[in-house]
Amino acid sequence: MTRISPEFGDSEVPAVWTVSADASFQCNQFPKYRLGANNEVLDEVKDDNKCPSLKEAVVQETNQLTEQHKRLSVRDLASKFDKSLAAAAKLSEEAKLKEVASLDGHVLLKKLRDALEYLKGRLAGQNKEVVEKAISMVEALAVKLTQKEGELIQEKFEVKKLVNFLKQASEDAKKLVNQEKSFACAEIESARAVVQRIGEALEEQERNQSPGKRQELEGLIEEVQQARRIKLMHQPRKVADMENELQELRLQIREKCVISVNLQNELEMSMKSEENIRGLYKLIGSEKLGSILRIQPCSDKAVELSKCSIQWFRLSSQCSRREPILGANKCVYAPEPIDVGRVLQVEVVANGHKITITADSQIQQASDFASYAEALLRKPSIDFSVCIFQMNGRNYSSQSTHVFHIGKTRIKLSRGWITKARESYSKSMLLCGFRGGGNSAAKSLFWQARKGQSFVLVFDSERDRNAALILARKYASDCNVLLAGPDDDALA
């Protein structure tokens, strides 16, 4: 702290800062106190002014706690008391800080008044009047500070009172919680004992039941059944009704047999016609990842494929359900990694006849592909060289090479410093093999970065295209995103 020691010369008189005329003070007397060692204030004037706001807050909090006691549980009440106790401790700490700041203010005002008194003795005339006015302002500030100290002491007293009240309430609540807990435990133990006694009584009753009683009960049941059979035999009317029902059932079975024979004949005729139609087309190509399956006519009677409607399907492992592959409506289809282990099927509609062709076996994975994919997974990110075939459904004129970057959190397509697309894995992103056909279908990939922006990319090899699909789906699953083609549920 800087000590004030004013020194003046004969030629110059220092300018004195005046206090604003708008300031108003409650008292014009300087408080009575003296400074002790280390600038400590002694003989403080105690002010009994009370702070109504803190009183009202304490009364309101007490009323609220009293009202909530009836509708709150014991545990909630204890939690409420603990929170209020922490808040009261915080208020106590703030009151201590205010008290220290107040003592520092008294020291500064005392030093300022001494300096002004010393200056008053050195000046005369109008300057002396200005200094006297400043001294009166300082005294008024000291009085106001003393009043604030009184309010602070009152607040401190109220806070201590509230802390003691809340401590007692918290202890009572904890006692009540422990008491209720002990009551509940006693009731639970009593219920367990009752259940155990009932169970032991039932077991003892079962053990005491003799085998003779059991045999006697079984004999009674058998006698009742025999009596029912004898009663039925001695009622000719019921027997006649049963014979009539049996006769009607025989007639119905005979009619059903005739209908079944006719249906079997029709089914055989339809199967023969289907076999004749099915022989018009066949699937060629290897059932392996990286190859292309193609529909080929094998008869002169076959309709041109360009005039037919085509749809490819995936069959489940048990061939009990088939899933349409959206967009695969060409005569060529390149299997992708999600087709591995499943059977592919194609449906051709020609001249109103539906022809279904199923692959001979499941799609197999290439022998060296697994080790290649595992090696790529060890890298933090992978870059593939691609060419853009289509963008947003339109053919892309430039055949320049781009970089297809697959990272752990996003996918980016760029050429040099120009970025075509860069998107994080999300539910709106789609990624699958290109289903539009063509000789490069096994190297092509469809990527929808977001709604309204899509690309068809051609890789350098079939292995790179399939590896890109596996890596992107692996990183997307780590981000809780299912990355597949349009309306695909093969990964579900």
C-alpha positions in Angstrom: 0.0 0.0 0.0 1.4 3.4 -0.9 1.7 5.9 1.9 0.5 9.5 1.2 3.0 12.2 2.3 2.1 15.5 0.6 4.9 18.0 0.1 4.4 21.5 -1.3 6.6 24.2 -2.7 6.3 27.9 -2.4 5.6 28.6 -6.1 3.0 25.9 -7.0 -0.2 24.8 -5.3 -1.4 21.3 -6.3 -4.8 21.0 -7.8 -7.4 19.4 -5.5 -10.0 17.1 -7.0 -13.5 18.2 -5.9 -16.4 15.9 -5.0 -19.5 16.0 -7.2 -22.3 18.2 -5.8 -24.8 15.5 -6.6 -23.4 13.3 -3.8 -25.6 13.0 -0.7 -24.6 11.5 2.7 -26.6 10.5 5.7 -24.2 12.0 8.4 -21.7 14.8 8.4 -19.6 13.6 11.3 -16.4 11.5 11.0 -16.6 8.2 12.8 -14.8 7.7 16.1 -12.0 5.1 15.8 -8.3 4.9 15.9 -5.6 3.0 14.0 -3.6 0.3 15.7 -0.6 -1.7 14.6 -0.5 -2.9 11.0 -3.2 -0.3 10.2 -5.9 -2.2 12.2 -9.1 -0.3 13.0 -9.9 -0.2 16.8 -13.1 0.9 18.6 -15.4 0.3 15.7 -18.8 2.0 15.9 -21.5 -0.7 15.9 -24.6 0.1 14.0 -27.8 -1.8 14.8 -29.3 -1.1 11.4 -30.9 -4.3 10.1 -31.1 -5.5 6.6 -34.8 -6.2 5.9 -34.1 -8.0 2.7 -32.0 -10.8 4.3 -34.7 -11.2 7.0 -37.4 -11.5 4.5 -35.3 -14.1 2.6 -34.8 -16.1 5.8 -38.5 -16.0 6.7 -39.5 -16.9 3.1 -37.1 -19.9 3.0 -38.3 -21.1 6.4 -42.0 -20.9 5.3 -41.2 -22.7 2.0 -39.4 -25.5 3.9 -42.3 -25.9 6.3 -44.9 -26.1 3.5 -42.8 -28.6 1.5 -42.3 -30.8 4.5 -45.7 -32.4 4.1 -45.4 -33.1 0.4 -41.7 -33.9 0.0 -40.2 -37.3 0.8 -37.7 -37.6 3.6 -34.8 -38.1 1.2 -35.7 -35.0 -0.9 -36.1 -32.9 2.3 -32.6 -34.0 3.5 -31.2 -33.1 0.1 -32.9 -29.7 0.2 -31.4 -29.0 3.7 -27.9 -30.0 2.4 -28.2 -27.6 -0.5 -29.4 -24.7 1.7 -26.5 -25.4 4.1 -24.0 -25.1 1.3 -25.6 -21.9 0.2 -25.5 -20.5 3.7 -21.8 -21.4 4.0 -21.1 -19.6 0.8 -22.9 -16.5 2.1 -20.8 -16.6 5.2 -17.6 -16.7 3.2 -18.8 -13.7 1.2 -19.6 -11.8 4.4 -16.0 -12.4 5.6 -14.6 -11.0 2.3 -16.8 -7.9 2.6 -15.6 -7.4 6.2 -11.9 -7.5 5.1 -12.7 -5.0 2.3 -14.5 -2.7 4.7 -11.5 -2.6 7.0 -9.2 -1.7 4.1 -11.6 1.1 3.2 -11.4 2.5 6.7 -7.6 2.6 6.6 -7.6 4.4 3.2 -10.2 7.0 4.4 -8.2 7.6 7.6 -5.0 8.2 5.6 -6.9 10.4 3.1 -8.3 12.5 6.0 -4.9 13.0 7.6 -3.4 14.1 4.3 -6.3 16.6 3.8 -5.8 17.9 7.4 -2.1 18.4 6.7 -2.9 20.2 3.4 -5.5 22.4 5.2 -2.8 23.7 7.5 -0.6 24.7 4.6 -3.3 26.5 2.6 -5.3 29.7 3.0 -8.2 31.5 1.4 -10.4 29.8 -1.1 -8.2 26.8 -1.4 -8.5 26.1 2.3 -12.3 26.2 1.9 -12.1 23.7 -0.9 -9.9 21.4 1.3 -12.4 21.7 4.2 -15.2 20.7 1.9 -13.2 17.7 0.8 -12.6 16.8 4.4 -16.3 16.9 5.1 -17.0 14.7 2.1 -14.4 12.2 3.3 -16.0 12.1 6.8 -19.4 11.6 5.2 -17.9 8.6 3.2 -16.5 7.2 6.4 -19.9 7.5 8.1 -21.5 5.7 5.2 -18.9 3.0 5.3 -19.6 2.5 9.0 -23.2 2.1 8.3 -22.5 -0.5 5.7 -20.3 -2.3 8.3 -23.3 -2.4 10.6 -25.4 -3.9 7.9 -22.7 -6.4 7.2 -22.5 -7.4 10.9 -26.3 -7.9 10.9 -26.1 -10.0 7.8 -23.4 -12.1 9.3 -25.5 -12.7 12.4 -28.5 -13.7 10.3 -26.3 -16.0 8.2 -24.9 -17.7 11.2 -28.4 -18.1 12.6 -29.5 -19.7 9.3 -26.5 -22.0 9.2 -27.2 -23.3 12.7 -30.9 -23.8 11.8 -30.1 -25.7 8.6 -27.5 -27.8 10.3 -30.0 -28.9 12.9 -32.7 -29.5 10.3 -30.2 -31.6 8.2 -29.3 -33.7 11.2 -33.0 -34.2 12.0 -33.7 -35.2 8.4 -30.8 -37.7 8.4 -32.1 -39.2 11.6 -35.6 -39.5 10.1 -34.1 -41.2 6.9 -32.2 -43.7 9.0 -35.3 -44.4 11.1 -37.5 -45.0 8.0 -34.8 -47.1 6.5 -34.6 -49.3 9.6 -38.4 -49.6 9.6 -38.4 -50.7 5.9 -35.7 -53.2 6.5 -37.6 -54.7 9.4 -40.8 -55.0 7.3 -38.8 -56.7 4.5 -37.2 -59.2 6.9 -40.6 -59.9 8.4 -42.1 -60.5 4.9 -39.2 -62.8 4.0 -39.7 -64.8 7.2 -43.5 -65.2 6.4 -42.8 -66.4 2.9 -40.2 -68.8 4.1 -42.5 -70.3 6.7 -45.3 -70.7 4.0 -42.8 -72.4 1.7 -41.6 -74.8 4.4 -45.3 -75.7 5.3 -46.1 -76.5 1.6 -43.0 -78.7 1.3 -43.8 -80.5 4.5 -47.4 -81.1 3.3 -46.1 -82.6 0.0 -43.8 -84.9 1.9 -46.5 -86.0 4.2 -48.8 -87.0 1.4 -48.6 -90.8 1.2 -48.3 -92.8 -2.1 -51.5 -94.6 -1.3 -53.5 -91.3 -1.6 -51.9 -90.6 -4.9 -52.8 -94.1 -6.3 -56.4 -93.6 -4.9 -56.7 -90.3 -6.8 -55.4 -91.8 -10.1 -57.9 -94.6 -9.7 -60.8 -92.2 -9.2 -59.8 -90.3 -12.4 -59.7 -93.6 -14.4 -63.2 -94.6 -13.0 -64.6 -91.2 -14.1 -63.3 -91.6 -17.6 -64.6 -95.2 -17.9 -68.0 -94.0 -16.6 -68.1 -91.3 -19.3 -67.3 -93.9 -22.0 -70.1 -96.3 -20.8 -72.6 -93.4 -20.7 -71.8 -92.5 -24.3 -72.2 -96.1 -25.4 -75.7 -96.3 -23.9 -76.9 -93.2 -25.7 -77.8 -94.4 -29.3 -78.9 -90.9 -30.4 -75.4 -89.5 -29.9 -73.8 -92.4 -31.6 -76.0 -91.9 -34.6 -75.2 -88.2 -34.8 -71.5 -89.0 -34.7 -71.9 -91.6 -37.6 -73.7 -88.9 -39.7 -70.9 -86.4 -39.0 -68.3 -89.0 -40.1 -70.2 -89.7 -43.3 -70.2 -86.0 -44.2 -66.5 -85.7 -43.5 -65.8 -88.6 -45.8 -67.8 -86.9 -48.6 -65.9 -83.6 -48.1 -62.5 -85.4 -48.1 -63.5 -87.1 -51.4 -64.3 -83.7 -53.0 -61.1 -82.2 -51.7 -59.1 -85.1 -53.2 -60.7 -84.5 -56.6 -59.9 -80.8 -56.4 -56.3 -81.6 -55.3 -55.8 -83.9 -58.3 -57.0 -81.2 -60.7 -54.7 -78.6 -59.1 -51.7 -80.9 -59.4 -52.4 -81.4 -63.1 -52.6 -77.7 -63.7 -49.4 -77.1 -61.7 -47.5 -79.7 -63.8 -48.7 -78.0 -67.0 -47.6 -74.5 -65.7 -44.2 -75.9 -64.5 -43.6 -77.3 -68.0 -44.5 -74.0 -69.6 -42.2 -72.2 -67.2 -39.3 -74.6 -67.9 -39.8 -73.9 -71.6 -39.7 -70.1 -70.9 -36.9 -70.4 -68.4 -34.6 -72.0 -70.9 -34.6 -68.8 -73.0 -32.1 -67.0 -70.7 -29.2 -67.9 -68.4 -26.6 -66.2 -66.2 -23.0 -66.1 -67.2 -20.0 -65.0 -65.2 -18.3 -66.1 -62.0 -20.1 -65.9 -58.6 -17.1 -64.1 -57.1 -16.5 -60.6 -55.8 -14.9 -58.5 -58.5 -16.6 -60.3 -61.4 -19.6 -59.3 -63.5 -22.8 -61.4 -63.8 -24.6 -61.0 -67.2 -27.9 -62.2 -68.6 -27.5 -63.9 -71.9 -30.2 -65.2 -74.3 -29.8 -68.9 -75.2 -32.6 -69.4 -77.7 -33.8 -67.8 -80.9 -37.2 -67.4 -79.4 -35.8 -65.1 -76.6 -36.9 -61.5 -76.7 -34.2 -58.9 -76.8 -33.2 -57.8 -73.4 -33.6 -54.1 -74.3 -37.3 -54.7 -74.6 -37.6 -56.6 -71.3 -38.0 -55.4 -67.7 -35.2 -56.5 -65.5 -34.8 -56.5 -61.7 -32.0 -58.0 -59.6 -32.6 -59.5 -56.1 -30.5 -60.7 -53.1 -31.7 -63.9 -51.4 -31.2 -64.5 -47.7 -28.9 -67.3 -46.5 -31.9 -69.7 -46.2 -33.4 -68.4 -49.5 -36.6 -67.7 -47.6 -36.7 -63.9 -48.3 -35.5 -61.9 -51.2 -34.5 -58.2 -51.2 -34.7 -56.0 -54.3 -31.5 -54.2 -55.3 -32.7 -50.7 -56.0 -31.3 -49.4 -59.3 -30.0 -52.8 -60.5 -32.3 -53.0 -63.6 -29.8 -53.7 -66.3 -28.6 -56.9 -67.9 -25.3 -56.6 -66.1 -24.6 -56.5 -62.3 -21.3 -56.4 -60.4 -21.5 -58.0 -56.9 -20.3 -55.8 -54.0 -19.0 -56.9 -50.5 -22.5 -57.0 -48.9 -23.4 -59.7 -51.5 -20.8 -62.1 -50.2 -22.4 -65.2 -48.8 -25.8 -64.5 -50.5 -27.4 -65.9 -53.7 -28.3 -63.4 -56.5 -31.5 -63.7 -58.5 -32.7 -61.8 -61.5 -36.3 -61.4 -62.7 -36.9 -60.8 -66.5 -40.4 -59.8 -67.7 -40.8 -60.5 -71.5 -44.2 -60.3 -73.3 -46.1 -60.5 -70.0 -44.2 -63.7 -68.9 -42.1 -63.5 -65.8 -38.8 -65.4 -65.9 -36.7 -65.9 -62.8 -33.1 -66.9 -63.0 -31.1 -67.8 -59.9 -27.3 -68.0 -59.6 -25.9 -71.5 -59.1 -24.1 -70.7 -55.8 -23.4 -67.9 -53.3 -21.1 -65.0 -54.0 -17.6 -65.9 -52.9 -14.8 -63.6 -51.8 -11.4 -63.4 -53.6 -8.6 -65.3 -51.9 -6.2 -62.4 -51.5 -8.8 -59.7 -50.8 -9.1 -60.3 -47.1 -5.3 -59.7 -46.5 -5.4 -56.6 -48.7 -8.3 -55.1 -46.8 -6.7 -55.8 -43.4 -3.5 -54.1 -44.5 -5.5 -51.0 -45.5 -7.3 -51.0 -42.2 -4.1 -50.5 -40.3 -3.6 -47.1 -42.0 -5.2 -44.0 -40.5 -6.6 -43.0 -43.9 -6.5 -44.3 -47.5 -6.4 -42.4 -50.8 -7.6 -44.0 -54.1 -7.2 -42.7 -57.6 -10.5 -42.4 -59.4 -12.2 -40.8 -62.4 -15.6 -39.2 -62.3 -18.0 -40.9 -64.6 -21.2 -39.1 -63.6 -22.0 -36.2 -61.3 -25.5 -35.6 -60.0 -26.9 -38.1 -62.6 -25.2 -36.5 -65.6 -22.2 -37.7 -67.5 -18.9 -36.0 -66.6 -17.0 -34.8 -69.6 -13.5 -34.5 -68.0 -11.6 -37.8 -67.5 -9.0 -36.3 -65.2 -7.8 -38.3 -62.2 -9.1 -37.3 -58.7 -8.3 -38.5 -55.2 -10.9 -40.3 -53.2 -9.9 -40.0 -49.6 -11.5 -42.3 -47.0 -10.9 -41.2 -43.4 -12.1 -42.4 -40.0 -14.7 -39.5 -39.7 -15.3 -38.3 -43.3 -14.9 -38.9 -47.0 -13.4 -36.3 -49.4 -13.1 -36.1 -53.2 -10.6 -33.7 -54.6 -8.3 -32.9 -57.4 -5.1 -31.1 -56.3 -6.2 -28.2 -54.1 -9.7 -28.2 -55.5 -12.3 -30.1 -53.4 -15.3 -31.5 -55.2 -17.0 -32.8 -52.0 -16.1 -33.3 -48.4 -18.7 -34.7 -46.0 -18.6 -36.5 -42.6 -20.4 -39.8 -42.1 -24.2 -39.2 -41.7 -27.5 -40.8 -42.3 -28.0 -38.9 -45.6 -24.7 -40.4 -47.0 -25.1 -43.4 -49.4 -22.3 -45.7 -50.7 -22.6 -48.8 -52.8 -21.5 -50.4 -56.1 -22.6 -48.8 -59.3 -25.8 -50.6 -60.4 -26.2 -49.0 -63.8 -24.4 -51.8 -65.8 -21.6 -51.4 -68.3 -18.3 -53.1 -68.8 -16.7 -51.1 -65.9 -19.4 -51.9 -63.4 -17.1 -54.0 -61.3 -14.7 -50.9 -60.9 -17.5 -48.3 -60.4 -18.9 -47.0 -57.2 -21.9 -44.8 -56.4 -21.4 -42.1 -53.7 -24.1 -39.7 -52.4 -22.2 -37.2 -50.2 -25.4 -35.5 -49.2 -28.9 -35.0 -50.7 -28.6 -33.3 -54.0 -24.9 -34.2 -54.6 -23.9 -37.6 -56.0 -21.0 -39.1 -58.0 -20.2 -42.3 -59.9 -16.5 -43.0 -59.5 -14.4 -45.5 -61.6 -11.4 -47.0 -59.7 -8.2 -48.4 -61.2 -9.1 -52.0 -60.3 -12.0 -54.1 -58.9 -10.0 -54.8 -55.7 -9.7 -51.0 -54.9 -13.4 -50.5 -55.5 -14.4 -53.3 -53.1 -11.8 -52.3 -50.5 -13.1 -48.7 -50.5 -16.6 -50.0 -49.8 -15.5 -52.1 -46.9 -13.3 -49.4 -45.4 -15.9 -46.7 -45.6 -18.6 -48.9 -44.1 -16.2 -49.9 -41.3 -15.4 -46.3 -40.4 -19.0 -45.3 -40.7 -20.1 -48.1 -38.3 -17.5 -46.7 -35.8 -19.4 -43.4 -36.0 -22.8 -45.2 -35.5 -23.8 -44.7 -39.1 -25.1 -47.5 -41.4 -23.5 -46.9 -44.8 -25.3 -48.7 -47.7 -27.1 -48.2 -50.9 -30.5 -46.7 -51.5 -33.1 -48.7 -49.5 -30.6 -51.4 -48.7 -31.3 -53.5 -45.6 -28.5 -56.1 -46.3 -26.4 -54.7 -43.4 -29.3 -54.6 -40.9 
